[in-house]
């Protein structure tokens, strides 16, 4: 098999980056629809718990896709890990390279100005309120995940010597809906 030229390698990496972004965006769209569906349930508060868990899992999967999970970062040499942590703080991300918990998700949501109160208040109205609640929940979920994808890409661009993340074909996007 012939060796790839520099231009071919760059093109291959660009394609992998595009594929990774598409896979993550597809995952986010699918999970945002689930979040909206859960929010259409007429029981106030239940959707916050379920959607918080769903969001935490989705953000963890995005971290892994970009090679920025806590386990992947722990394998980096100390100087590179330090540079990465500094860059993450500059960007203002609460979720890159950390174990993503529901508390961290809610802190991140507050940090970017997302309001969960309006979505919960909409449940008090009959049918139209449930539809508004579902739409708001799906939109908030998608917005937070899209912002996280952008932050992961910013970190990877700022530190190009980071090891390549796993190829998209090897990623398994567990939806967390199985047993």
PyMOL commands that set and color helices and strands:
alter all, ss='L'
color gray80, all
select helices_A, chain A and resi 6-39+46-65+70-74+78-91+102-111+117-122+127-158+168-170
alter helices_A, ss='H'
color red, helices_A
deselect
rebuild
show_as cartoon
